[in-house]
Amino acid sequence: MAIERRYEGRFRYYALVCDHCGDEAGHFDDFQEAVEEKRRYGFKSFNTDGEWQDLCSDCQNMMEYKKGTATALDDFGGIV
Ligand SMILES: [Zn+2]
């Protein structure tokens, strides 16, 4: 979940968080604002092992790199 709803005392805000590295791109009062910033910031949703993750651009590059160099062992190693 890349946009987390948080409470701090009586304040409520939304945090834009990378699901992989935990990097926070910002805090927003408004959910819609967070969604727009998510697009601006270049977050993208990746399906990894059947789970959707929202990743920052750094982690996206890392994912693409991993995909490009994955071997059969990488693909099936996690199943056993
Ligand atoms: Zn990241």
PDB file of the backbone (N, CA, C, O) and the ligand in Angstrom, with CONECT records:
HET     ZN  A 101       1
ATOM      1  N   MET A   1       0.846  -1.200   0.000  1.00  0.00           N
ATOM      2  CA  MET A   1       0.000   0.000   0.000  1.00  0.00           C
ATOM      3  C   MET A   1       0.876   1.242   0.000  1.00  0.00           C
ATOM      4  O   MET A   1       1.539   1.539   0.994  1.00  0.00           O
ATOM      5  N   ALA A   2       0.881   1.945  -1.076  1.00  0.00           N
ATOM      6  CA  ALA A   2       1.827   3.058  -1.193  1.00  0.00           C
ATOM      7  C   ALA A   2       1.311   4.338  -0.532  1.00  0.00           C
ATOM      8  O   ALA A   2       2.090   5.199  -0.125  1.00  0.00           O
ATOM      9  N   ILE A   3      -0.015   4.444  -0.435  1.00  0.00           N
ATOM     10  CA  ILE A   3      -0.549   5.626   0.245  1.00  0.00           C
ATOM     11  C   ILE A   3      -1.153   5.166   1.563  1.00  0.00           C
ATOM     12  O   ILE A   3      -2.201   4.521   1.598  1.00  0.00           O
ATOM     13  N   GLU A   4      -0.472   5.511   2.635  1.00  0.00           N
ATOM     14  CA  GLU A   4      -0.899   5.065   3.960  1.00  0.00           C
ATOM     15  C   GLU A   4      -1.641   6.169   4.684  1.00  0.00           C
ATOM     16  O   GLU A   4      -1.234   7.330   4.669  1.00  0.00           O
ATOM     17  N   ARG A   5      -2.731   5.786   5.315  1.00  0.00           N
ATOM     18  CA  ARG A   5      -3.435   6.762   6.147  1.00  0.00           C
ATOM     19  C   ARG A   5      -2.850   6.693   7.551  1.00  0.00           C
ATOM     20  O   ARG A   5      -2.741   5.613   8.133  1.00  0.00           O
ATOM     21  N   ARG A   6      -2.481   7.823   8.082  1.00  0.00           N
ATOM     22  CA  ARG A   6      -1.859   7.841   9.401  1.00  0.00           C
ATOM     23  C   ARG A   6      -2.537   8.836  10.318  1.00  0.00           C
ATOM     24  O   ARG A   6      -3.163   9.806   9.891  1.00  0.00           O
ATOM     25  N   TYR A   7      -2.386   8.556  11.571  1.00  0.00           N
ATOM     26  CA  TYR A   7      -2.920   9.459  12.582  1.00  0.00           C
ATOM     27  C   TYR A   7      -1.801   9.898  13.505  1.00  0.00           C
ATOM     28  O   TYR A   7      -0.969   9.094  13.927  1.00  0.00           O
ATOM     29  N   GLU A   8      -1.794  11.160  13.805  1.00  0.00           N
ATOM     30  CA  GLU A   8      -0.826  11.672  14.758  1.00  0.00           C
ATOM     31  C   GLU A   8      -1.604  12.550  15.712  1.00  0.00           C
ATOM     32  O   GLU A   8      -1.921  13.700  15.409  1.00  0.00           O
ATOM     33  N   GLY A   9      -1.907  11.991  16.871  1.00  0.00           N
ATOM     34  CA  GLY A   9      -2.793  12.702  17.766  1.00  0.00           C
ATOM     35  C   GLY A   9      -4.141  12.890  17.081  1.00  0.00           C
ATOM     36  O   GLY A   9      -4.761  11.913  16.660  1.00  0.00           O
ATOM     37  N   ARG A  10      -4.597  14.125  16.967  1.00  0.00           N
ATOM     38  CA  ARG A  10      -5.889  14.336  16.315  1.00  0.00           C
ATOM     39  C   ARG A  10      -5.719  14.732  14.859  1.00  0.00           C
ATOM     40  O   ARG A  10      -6.694  15.046  14.177  1.00  0.00           O
ATOM     41  N   PHE A  11      -4.467  14.717  14.379  1.00  0.00           N
ATOM     42  CA  PHE A  11      -4.238  15.030  12.975  1.00  0.00           C
ATOM     43  C   PHE A  11      -4.238  13.764  12.136  1.00  0.00           C
ATOM     44  O   PHE A  11      -3.755  12.713  12.558  1.00  0.00           O
ATOM     45  N   ARG A  12      -4.783  13.889  10.959  1.00  0.00           N
ATOM     46  CA  ARG A  12      -4.802  12.764  10.035  1.00  0.00           C
ATOM     47  C   ARG A  12      -4.097  13.193   8.759  1.00  0.00           C
ATOM     48  O   ARG A  12      -4.315  14.299   8.264  1.00  0.00           O
ATOM     49  N   TYR A  13      -3.272  12.340   8.239  1.00  0.00           N
ATOM     50  CA  TYR A  13      -2.638  12.663   6.965  1.00  0.00           C
ATOM     51  C   TYR A  13      -2.350  11.399   6.179  1.00  0.00           C
ATOM     52  O   TYR A  13      -2.472  10.284   6.688  1.00  0.00           O
ATOM     53  N   TYR A  14      -1.967  11.596   4.936  1.00  0.00           N
ATOM     54  CA  TYR A  14      -1.635  10.469   4.079  1.00  0.00           C
ATOM     55  C   TYR A  14      -0.152  10.524   3.747  1.00  0.00           C
ATOM     56  O   TYR A  14       0.378  11.586   3.421  1.00  0.00           O
ATOM     57  N   ALA A  15       0.504   9.398   3.829  1.00  0.00           N
ATOM     58  CA  ALA A  15       1.928   9.332   3.512  1.00  0.00           C
ATOM     59  C   ALA A  15       2.119   8.504   2.249  1.00  0.00           C
ATOM     60  O   ALA A  15       1.527   7.438   2.081  1.00  0.00           O
ATOM     61  N   LEU A  16       2.965   9.029   1.370  1.00  0.00           N
ATOM     62  CA  LEU A  16       3.277   8.330   0.129  1.00  0.00           C
ATOM     63  C   LEU A  16       4.567   7.542   0.347  1.00  0.00           C
ATOM     64  O   LEU A  16       5.638   8.125   0.517  1.00  0.00           O
ATOM     65  N   VAL A  17       4.458   6.222   0.341  1.00  0.00           N
ATOM     66  CA  VAL A  17       5.587   5.375   0.737  1.00  0.00           C
ATOM     67  C   VAL A  17       5.888   4.326  -0.328  1.00  0.00           C
ATOM     68  O   VAL A  17       4.977   3.709  -0.879  1.00  0.00           O
ATOM     69  N   CYS A  18       7.176   4.131  -0.611  1.00  0.00           N
ATOM     70  CA  CYS A  18       7.585   3.056  -1.512  1.00  0.00           C
ATOM     71  C   CYS A  18       7.462   1.729  -0.768  1.00  0.00           C
ATOM     72  O   CYS A  18       7.947   1.593   0.355  1.00  0.00           O
ATOM     73  N   ASP A  19       6.809   0.747  -1.404  1.00  0.00           N
ATOM     74  CA  ASP A  19       6.586  -0.539  -0.733  1.00  0.00           C
ATOM     75  C   ASP A  19       7.868  -1.349  -0.604  1.00  0.00           C
ATOM     76  O   ASP A  19       7.932  -2.305   0.168  1.00  0.00           O
ATOM     77  N   HIS A  20       8.881  -0.964  -1.360  1.00  0.00           N
ATOM     78  CA  HIS A  20      10.100  -1.766  -1.318  1.00  0.00           C
ATOM     79  C   HIS A  20      11.150  -1.191  -0.367  1.00  0.00           C
ATOM     80  O   HIS A  20      11.601  -1.884   0.546  1.00  0.00           O
ATOM     81  N   CYS A  21      11.538   0.056  -0.569  1.00  0.00           N
ATOM     82  CA  CYS A  21      12.628   0.610   0.247  1.00  0.00           C
ATOM     83  C   CYS A  21      12.093   1.449   1.404  1.00  0.00           C
ATOM     84  O   CYS A  21      12.857   1.858   2.278  1.00  0.00           O
ATOM     85  N   GLY A  22      10.777   1.710   1.415  1.00  0.00           N
ATOM     86  CA  GLY A  22      10.208   2.461   2.523  1.00  0.00           C
ATOM     87  C   GLY A  22      10.433   3.962   2.436  1.00  0.00           C
ATOM     88  O   GLY A  22      10.129   4.698   3.375  1.00  0.00           O
ATOM     89  N   ASP A  23      10.964   4.412   1.311  1.00  0.00           N
ATOM     90  CA  ASP A  23      11.192   5.830   1.087  1.00  0.00           C
ATOM     91  C   ASP A  23       9.865   6.594   1.135  1.00  0.00           C
ATOM     92  O   ASP A  23       8.876   6.169   0.539  1.00  0.00           O
ATOM     93  N   GLU A  24       9.853   7.715   1.842  1.00  0.00           N
ATOM     94  CA  GLU A  24       8.626   8.503   1.900  1.00  0.00           C
ATOM     95  C   GLU A  24       8.755   9.718   0.998  1.00  0.00           C
ATOM     96  O   GLU A  24       9.671  10.527   1.144  1.00  0.00           O
ATOM     97  N   ALA A  25       7.818   9.830   0.062  1.00  0.00           N
ATOM     98  CA  ALA A  25       7.889  10.928  -0.898  1.00  0.00           C
ATOM     99  C   ALA A  25       7.173  12.166  -0.373  1.00  0.00           C
ATOM    100  O   ALA A  25       7.323  13.249  -0.937  1.00  0.00           O
ATOM    101  N   GLY A  26       6.401  12.023   0.695  1.00  0.00           N
ATOM    102  CA  GLY A  26       5.744  13.201   1.236  1.00  0.00           C
ATOM    103  C   GLY A  26       4.520  12.871   2.060  1.00  0.00           C
ATOM    104  O   GLY A  26       4.044  11.736   2.071  1.00  0.00           O
ATOM    105  N   HIS A  27       4.022  13.876   2.744  1.00  0.00           N
ATOM    106  CA  HIS A  27       2.803  13.756   3.549  1.00  0.00           C
ATOM    107  C   HIS A  27       1.760  14.712   3.010  1.00  0.00           C
ATOM    108  O   HIS A  27       2.075  15.838   2.625  1.00  0.00           O
ATOM    109  N   PHE A  28       0.515  14.259   2.984  1.00  0.00           N
ATOM    110  CA  PHE A  28      -0.554  15.067   2.401  1.00  0.00           C
ATOM    111  C   PHE A  28      -1.795  15.045   3.272  1.00  0.00           C
ATOM    112  O   PHE A  28      -2.112  14.043   3.913  1.00  0.00           O
ATOM    113  N   ASP A  29      -2.494  16.184   3.279  1.00  0.00           N
ATOM    114  CA  ASP A  29      -3.744  16.267   4.029  1.00  0.00           C
ATOM    115  C   ASP A  29      -4.859  15.548   3.291  1.00  0.00           C
ATOM    116  O   ASP A  29      -5.811  15.049   3.891  1.00  0.00           O
ATOM    117  N   ASP A  30      -4.717  15.510   1.989  1.00  0.00           N
ATOM    118  CA  ASP A  30      -5.806  15.081   1.130  1.00  0.00           C
ATOM    119  C   ASP A  30      -5.399  13.836   0.341  1.00  0.00           C
ATOM    120  O   ASP A  30      -4.292  13.776  -0.193  1.00  0.00           O
ATOM    121  N   PHE A  31      -6.281  12.852   0.267  1.00  0.00           N
ATOM    122  CA  PHE A  31      -5.965  11.613  -0.439  1.00  0.00           C
ATOM    123  C   PHE A  31      -5.718  11.873  -1.921  1.00  0.00           C
ATOM    124  O   PHE A  31      -4.778  11.338  -2.509  1.00  0.00           O
ATOM    125  N   GLN A  32      -6.569  12.696  -2.512  1.00  0.00           N
ATOM    126  CA  GLN A  32      -6.449  13.003  -3.936  1.00  0.00           C
ATOM    127  C   GLN A  32      -5.103  13.652  -4.249  1.00  0.00           C
ATOM    128  O   GLN A  32      -4.491  13.382  -5.283  1.00  0.00           O
ATOM    129  N   GLU A  33      -4.660  14.504  -3.346  1.00  0.00           N
ATOM    130  CA  GLU A  33      -3.351  15.149  -3.488  1.00  0.00           C
ATOM    131  C   GLU A  33      -2.239  14.100  -3.527  1.00  0.00           C
ATOM    132  O   GLU A  33      -1.318  14.173  -4.340  1.00  0.00           O
ATOM    133  N   ALA A  34      -2.352  13.140  -2.642  1.00  0.00           N
ATOM    134  CA  ALA A  34      -1.360  12.077  -2.574  1.00  0.00           C
ATOM    135  C   ALA A  34      -1.347  11.261  -3.862  1.00  0.00           C
ATOM    136  O   ALA A  34      -0.285  10.872  -4.348  1.00  0.00           O
ATOM    137  N   VAL A  35      -2.536  11.004  -4.410  1.00  0.00           N
ATOM    138  CA  VAL A  35      -2.640  10.246  -5.660  1.00  0.00           C
ATOM    139  C   VAL A  35      -1.967  11.003  -6.798  1.00  0.00           C
ATOM    140  O   VAL A  35      -1.261  10.412  -7.615  1.00  0.00           O
ATOM    141  N   GLU A  36      -2.191  12.317  -6.846  1.00  0.00           N
ATOM    142  CA  GLU A  36      -1.590  13.126  -7.901  1.00  0.00           C
ATOM    143  C   GLU A  36      -0.073  13.178  -7.761  1.00  0.00           C
ATOM    144  O   GLU A  36       0.657  13.093  -8.748  1.00  0.00           O
ATOM    145  N   GLU A  37       0.386  13.317  -6.529  1.00  0.00           N
ATOM    146  CA  GLU A  37       1.825  13.358  -6.294  1.00  0.00           C
ATOM    147  C   GLU A  37       2.463  12.017  -6.634  1.00  0.00           C
ATOM    148  O   GLU A  37       3.593  11.959  -7.118  1.00  0.00           O
ATOM    149  N   LYS A  38       1.732  10.956  -6.379  1.00  0.00           N
ATOM    150  CA  LYS A  38       2.214   9.617  -6.703  1.00  0.00           C
ATOM    151  C   LYS A  38       2.519   9.514  -8.198  1.00  0.00           C
ATOM    152  O   LYS A  38       3.529   8.941  -8.604  1.00  0.00           O
ATOM    153  N   ARG A  39       1.619  10.085  -9.005  1.00  0.00           N
ATOM    154  CA  ARG A  39       1.796  10.072 -10.457  1.00  0.00           C
ATOM    155  C   ARG A  39       2.990  10.956 -10.849  1.00  0.00           C
ATOM    156  O   ARG A  39       3.830  10.574 -11.663  1.00  0.00           O
ATOM    157  N   ARG A  40       3.033  12.153 -10.241  1.00  0.00           N
ATOM    158  CA  ARG A  40       4.103  13.095 -10.549  1.00  0.00           C
ATOM    159  C   ARG A  40       5.467  12.532 -10.191  1.00  0.00           C
ATOM    160  O   ARG A  40       6.449  12.713 -10.910  1.00  0.00           O
ATOM    161  N   TYR A  41       5.496  11.847  -9.062  1.00  0.00           N
ATOM    162  CA  TYR A  41       6.749  11.342  -8.528  1.00  0.00           C
ATOM    163  C   TYR A  41       7.258  10.137  -9.321  1.00  0.00           C
ATOM    164  O   TYR A  41       8.425   9.762  -9.202  1.00  0.00           O
ATOM    165  N   GLY A  42       6.394   9.538 -10.120  1.00  0.00           N
ATOM    166  CA  GLY A  42       6.815   8.416 -10.951  1.00  0.00           C
ATOM    167  C   GLY A  42       6.664   7.056 -10.306  1.00  0.00           C
ATOM    168  O   GLY A  42       7.274   6.080 -10.742  1.00  0.00           O
ATOM    169  N   PHE A  43       5.849   6.993  -9.266  1.00  0.00           N
ATOM    170  CA  PHE A  43       5.555   5.695  -8.656  1.00  0.00           C
ATOM    171  C   PHE A  43       4.818   4.822  -9.658  1.00  0.00           C
ATOM    172  O   PHE A  43       3.976   5.299 -10.419  1.00  0.00           O
ATOM    173  N   LYS A  44       5.148   3.530  -9.646  1.00  0.00           N
ATOM    174  CA  LYS A  44       4.427   2.604 -10.510  1.00  0.00           C
ATOM    175  C   LYS A  44       4.087   1.341  -9.732  1.00  0.00           C
ATOM    176  O   LYS A  44       4.789   0.963  -8.794  1.00  0.00           O
ATOM    177  N   SER A  45       3.003   0.699 -10.134  1.00  0.00           N
ATOM    178  CA  SER A  45       2.609  -0.538  -9.480  1.00  0.00           C
ATOM    179  C   SER A  45       3.246  -1.734 -10.181  1.00  0.00           C
ATOM    180  O   SER A  45       3.158  -1.870 -11.401  1.00  0.00           O
ATOM    181  N   PHE A  46       3.870  -2.573  -9.416  1.00  0.00           N
ATOM    182  CA  PHE A  46       4.481  -3.789  -9.936  1.00  0.00           C
ATOM    183  C   PHE A  46       3.823  -4.984  -9.286  1.00  0.00           C
ATOM    184  O   PHE A  46       3.509  -4.961  -8.096  1.00  0.00           O
ATOM    185  N   ASN A  47       3.610  -6.044 -10.079  1.00  0.00           N
ATOM    186  CA  ASN A  47       3.090  -7.273  -9.512  1.00  0.00           C
ATOM    187  C   ASN A  47       4.259  -8.218  -9.267  1.00  0.00           C
ATOM    188  O   ASN A  47       4.829  -8.774 -10.206  1.00  0.00           O
ATOM    189  N   THR A  48       4.610  -8.393  -7.993  1.00  0.00           N
ATOM    190  CA  THR A  48       5.702  -9.303  -7.673  1.00  0.00           C
ATOM    191  C   THR A  48       5.163 -10.437  -6.822  1.00  0.00           C
ATOM    192  O   THR A  48       4.618 -10.209  -5.743  1.00  0.00           O
ATOM    193  N   ASP A  49       5.318 -11.661  -7.312  1.00  0.00           N
ATOM    194  CA  ASP A  49       4.836 -12.856  -6.616  1.00  0.00           C
ATOM    195  C   ASP A  49       3.359 -12.741  -6.255  1.00  0.00           C
ATOM    196  O   ASP A  49       2.939 -13.136  -5.167  1.00  0.00           O
ATOM    197  N   GLY A  50       2.577 -12.192  -7.186  1.00  0.00           N
ATOM    198  CA  GLY A  50       1.139 -12.114  -6.990  1.00  0.00           C
ATOM    199  C   GLY A  50       0.686 -10.989  -6.080  1.00  0.00           C
ATOM    200  O   GLY A  50      -0.499 -10.874  -5.771  1.00  0.00           O
ATOM    201  N   GLU A  51       1.639 -10.148  -5.645  1.00  0.00           N
ATOM    202  CA  GLU A  51       1.273  -9.032  -4.773  1.00  0.00           C
ATOM    203  C   GLU A  51       1.603  -7.720  -5.443  1.00  0.00           C
ATOM    204  O   GLU A  51       2.675  -7.566  -6.029  1.00  0.00           O
ATOM    205  N   TRP A  52       0.681  -6.770  -5.359  1.00  0.00           N
ATOM    206  CA  TRP A  52       0.942  -5.469  -5.961  1.00  0.00           C
ATOM    207  C   TRP A  52       1.751  -4.614  -5.017  1.00  0.00           C
ATOM    208  O   TRP A  52       1.455  -4.491  -3.828  1.00  0.00           O
ATOM    209  N   GLN A  53       2.795  -4.021  -5.596  1.00  0.00           N
ATOM    210  CA  GLN A  53       3.627  -3.119  -4.819  1.00  0.00           C
ATOM    211  C   GLN A  53       3.781  -1.820  -5.590  1.00  0.00           C
ATOM    212  O   GLN A  53       3.955  -1.829  -6.809  1.00  0.00           O
ATOM    213  N   ASP A  54       3.716  -0.722  -4.886  1.00  0.00           N
ATOM    214  CA  ASP A  54       3.964   0.576  -5.498  1.00  0.00           C
ATOM    215  C   ASP A  54       5.407   0.969  -5.213  1.00  0.00           C
ATOM    216  O   ASP A  54       5.825   1.085  -4.061  1.00  0.00           O
ATOM    217  N   LEU A  55       6.154   1.169  -6.296  1.00  0.00           N
ATOM    218  CA  LEU A  55       7.587   1.394  -6.141  1.00  0.00           C
ATOM    219  C   LEU A  55       8.019   2.760  -6.641  1.00  0.00           C
ATOM    220  O   LEU A  55       7.477   3.277  -7.618  1.00  0.00           O
ATOM    221  N   CYS A  56       9.012   3.347  -5.953  1.00  0.00           N
ATOM    222  CA  CYS A  56       9.607   4.589  -6.407  1.00  0.00           C
ATOM    223  C   CYS A  56      10.467   4.299  -7.640  1.00  0.00           C
ATOM    224  O   CYS A  56      10.706   3.139  -7.973  1.00  0.00           O
ATOM    225  N   SER A  57      10.927   5.344  -8.311  1.00  0.00           N
ATOM    226  CA  SER A  57      11.618   5.129  -9.584  1.00  0.00           C
ATOM    227  C   SER A  57      12.919   4.343  -9.394  1.00  0.00           C
ATOM    228  O   SER A  57      13.301   3.562 -10.266  1.00  0.00           O
ATOM    229  N   ASP A  58      13.600   4.543  -8.268  1.00  0.00           N
ATOM    230  CA  ASP A  58      14.826   3.793  -8.003  1.00  0.00           C
ATOM    231  C   ASP A  58      14.552   2.299  -7.952  1.00  0.00           C
ATOM    232  O   ASP A  58      15.262   1.504  -8.568  1.00  0.00           O
ATOM    233  N   CYS A  59      13.520   1.926  -7.216  1.00  0.00           N
ATOM    234  CA  CYS A  59      13.189   0.514  -7.061  1.00  0.00           C
ATOM    235  C   CYS A  59      12.648  -0.068  -8.360  1.00  0.00           C
ATOM    236  O   CYS A  59      12.834  -1.252  -8.640  1.00  0.00           O
ATOM    237  N   GLN A  60      11.980   0.763  -9.150  1.00  0.00           N
ATOM    238  CA  GLN A  60      11.512   0.300 -10.457  1.00  0.00           C
ATOM    239  C   GLN A  60      12.694  -0.121 -11.315  1.00  0.00           C
ATOM    240  O   GLN A  60      12.665  -1.170 -11.959  1.00  0.00           O
ATOM    241  N   ASN A  61      13.740   0.710 -11.317  1.00  0.00           N
ATOM    242  CA  ASN A  61      14.942   0.382 -12.087  1.00  0.00           C
ATOM    243  C   ASN A  61      15.536  -0.932 -11.617  1.00  0.00           C
ATOM    244  O   ASN A  61      15.969  -1.759 -12.421  1.00  0.00           O
ATOM    245  N   MET A  62      15.551  -1.113 -10.305  1.00  0.00           N
ATOM    246  CA  MET A  62      16.097  -2.317  -9.721  1.00  0.00           C
ATOM    247  C   MET A  62      15.283  -3.541 -10.158  1.00  0.00           C
ATOM    248  O   MET A  62      15.842  -4.592 -10.472  1.00  0.00           O
ATOM    249  N   MET A  63      13.961  -3.385 -10.172  1.00  0.00           N
ATOM    250  CA  MET A  63      13.078  -4.483 -10.589  1.00  0.00           C
ATOM    251  C   MET A  63      13.317  -4.844 -12.047  1.00  0.00           C
ATOM    252  O   MET A  63      13.401  -6.020 -12.402  1.00  0.00           O
ATOM    253  N   GLU A  64      13.426  -3.822 -12.888  1.00  0.00           N
ATOM    254  CA  GLU A  64      13.653  -4.063 -14.311  1.00  0.00           C
ATOM    255  C   GLU A  64      14.971  -4.796 -14.493  1.00  0.00           C
ATOM    256  O   GLU A  64      15.086  -5.712 -15.308  1.00  0.00           O
ATOM    257  N   TYR A  65      15.964  -4.375 -13.717  1.00  0.00           N
ATOM    258  CA  TYR A  65      17.290  -4.983 -13.799  1.00  0.00           C
ATOM    259  C   TYR A  65      17.216  -6.453 -13.394  1.00  0.00           C
ATOM    260  O   TYR A  65      17.781  -7.320 -14.059  1.00  0.00           O
ATOM    261  N   LYS A  66      16.521  -6.717 -12.310  1.00  0.00           N
ATOM    262  CA  LYS A  66      16.384  -8.084 -11.823  1.00  0.00           C
ATOM    263  C   LYS A  66      15.672  -8.968 -12.838  1.00  0.00           C
ATOM    264  O   LYS A  66      16.044 -10.121 -13.057  1.00  0.00           O
ATOM    265  N   LYS A  67      14.633  -8.395 -13.454  1.00  0.00           N
ATOM    266  CA  LYS A  67      13.862  -9.150 -14.446  1.00  0.00           C
ATOM    267  C   LYS A  67      14.754  -9.530 -15.616  1.00  0.00           C
ATOM    268  O   LYS A  67      14.707 -10.653 -16.119  1.00  0.00           O
ATOM    269  N   GLY A  68      15.583  -8.553 -16.045  1.00  0.00           N
ATOM    270  CA  GLY A  68      16.428  -8.757 -17.203  1.00  0.00           C
ATOM    271  C   GLY A  68      17.501  -9.814 -16.990  1.00  0.00           C
ATOM    272  O   GLY A  68      17.940 -10.464 -17.940  1.00  0.00           O
ATOM    273  N   THR A  69      17.924  -9.985 -15.733  1.00  0.00           N
ATOM    274  CA  THR A  69      19.037 -10.888 -15.483  1.00  0.00           C
ATOM    275  C   THR A  69      18.608 -12.142 -14.729  1.00  0.00           C
ATOM    276  O   THR A  69      19.451 -12.947 -14.333  1.00  0.00           O
ATOM    277  N   ALA A  70      17.299 -12.312 -14.527  1.00  0.00           N
ATOM    278  CA  ALA A  70      16.817 -13.451 -13.749  1.00  0.00           C
ATOM    279  C   ALA A  70      17.141 -14.766 -14.435  1.00  0.00           C
ATOM    280  O   ALA A  70      17.037 -14.880 -15.656  1.00  0.00           O
ATOM    281  N   THR A  71      17.523 -15.733 -13.665  1.00  0.00           N
ATOM    282  CA  THR A  71      17.792 -17.076 -14.207  1.00  0.00           C
ATOM    283  C   THR A  71      16.650 -17.985 -13.800  1.00  0.00           C
ATOM    284  O   THR A  71      15.766 -17.584 -13.043  1.00  0.00           O
ATOM    285  N   ALA A  72      16.671 -19.208 -14.302  1.00  0.00           N
ATOM    286  CA  ALA A  72      15.629 -20.167 -13.940  1.00  0.00           C
ATOM    287  C   ALA A  72      15.638 -20.415 -12.440  1.00  0.00           C
ATOM    288  O   ALA A  72      14.589 -20.615 -11.827  1.00  0.00           O
ATOM    289  N   LEU A  73      16.818 -20.401 -11.860  1.00  0.00           N
ATOM    290  CA  LEU A  73      16.932 -20.645 -10.414  1.00  0.00           C
ATOM    291  C   LEU A  73      16.228 -19.528  -9.647  1.00  0.00           C
ATOM    292  O   LEU A  73      15.532 -19.781  -8.663  1.00  0.00           O
ATOM    293  N   ASP A  74      16.416 -18.294 -10.107  1.00  0.00           N
ATOM    294  CA  ASP A  74      15.743 -17.163  -9.462  1.00  0.00           C
ATOM    295  C   ASP A  74      14.233 -17.309  -9.568  1.00  0.00           C
ATOM    296  O   ASP A  74      13.501 -17.011  -8.625  1.00  0.00           O
ATOM    297  N   ASP A  75      13.777 -17.773 -10.728  1.00  0.00           N
ATOM    298  CA  ASP A  75      12.339 -17.876 -10.980  1.00  0.00           C
ATOM    299  C   ASP A  75      11.691 -18.948 -10.123  1.00  0.00           C
ATOM    300  O   ASP A  75      10.568 -18.766  -9.653  1.00  0.00           O
ATOM    301  N   PHE A  76      12.383 -20.067  -9.911  1.00  0.00           N
ATOM    302  CA  PHE A  76      11.755 -21.187  -9.231  1.00  0.00           C
ATOM    303  C   PHE A  76      12.293 -21.433  -7.828  1.00  0.00           C
ATOM    304  O   PHE A  76      11.774 -22.273  -7.093  1.00  0.00           O
ATOM    305  N   GLY A  77      13.337 -20.692  -7.464  1.00  0.00           N
ATOM    306  CA  GLY A  77      13.981 -20.921  -6.174  1.00  0.00           C
ATOM    307  C   GLY A  77      13.061 -20.685  -5.002  1.00  0.00           C
ATOM    308  O   GLY A  77      13.174 -21.355  -3.975  1.00  0.00           O
ATOM    309  N   GLY A  78      12.124 -19.712  -5.145  1.00  0.00           N
ATOM    310  CA  GLY A  78      11.281 -19.356  -4.026  1.00  0.00           C
ATOM    311  C   GLY A  78      10.134 -20.312  -3.772  1.00  0.00           C
ATOM    312  O   GLY A  78       9.492 -20.252  -2.724  1.00  0.00           O
ATOM    313  N   ILE A  79       9.869 -21.201  -4.734  1.00  0.00           N
ATOM    314  CA  ILE A  79       8.683 -22.061  -4.638  1.00  0.00           C
ATOM    315  C   ILE A  79       8.931 -23.264  -3.730  1.00  0.00           C
ATOM    316  O   ILE A  79       8.024 -23.733  -3.043  1.00  0.00           O
ATOM    317  N   VAL A  80      10.158 -23.752  -3.735  1.00  0.00           N
ATOM    318  CA  VAL A  80      10.477 -24.988  -3.003  1.00  0.00           C
ATOM    319  C   VAL A  80      10.349 -24.802  -1.507  1.00  0.00           C
ATOM    320  O   VAL A  80      10.581 -25.741  -0.745  1.00  0.00           O
TER     321      VAL A  80
HETATM  322 ZN    ZN A 101      11.845   2.520  -3.379  1.00  0.00          ZN2+
END
